[in-house]
Amino acid sequence: MIKSHYTHLLFISLALLVLAPMWGCTSSPEQRSARLGNTHQQHAVYRVALFAAAFEDTNSNGYLDSLPVTIMLFAGTAENPDPVQSRGKILFYIADPDGKVIRSWDINRDLQKAALRIYQGLPSYQFTLSLLETGGDRLNVSNVQFWVDYQPDSGLPVASKPMVLKAGKK
């Protein structure tokens, strides 16, 4: 559990280093409240950033089964993105190398709210996804495609870029 907490902090720190140059100065109260994650208004999310390191074998059976992940939602524009909180549905997927979905996680509103973390004033959502909860950890593939879809309560859905992760036997 401690390891996963530090992994999430590492993801957020790396995200700040990579994404910080894209953030311009904010001067309006609306922009400042969006940056601080004000949930009193719904923001038009245009991008979801996904951070994941590697699956872990938490039950020591030789198969990778748990994945700590962090996502950040961005409103604004590519030239001036603002990390925000937003109400909606979060869906994580893993697919085989051919793109066929083999597992998914549907994060409900209560889990999303519980996963919210504010780090240095920036909102993110942290989860640990378990294959053990979705049919077991014995996958017939050694690599999977992993991505997240975010479906806001209002506005258009957005998806992260897929990433390839090692899965299956350790």
Buried (B, 14 or more C-beta within 10 A) or exposed (E): EEEBEEBBBBBBEEBBEEBEEEBEEBEEEEBEBBBBBBBEEBBEBBBBBBBBBEBBBBEEEEBBBBBBBBBBBBBBEEEBBBBBBBEBBBBBBBBBEEEEEBBEBEBEEEEBEEBEBEBEEBBBBBBBBBBEEBEEBEBEBEBBBBBBBBBBEEBEEBBBEBEEBEBBBB
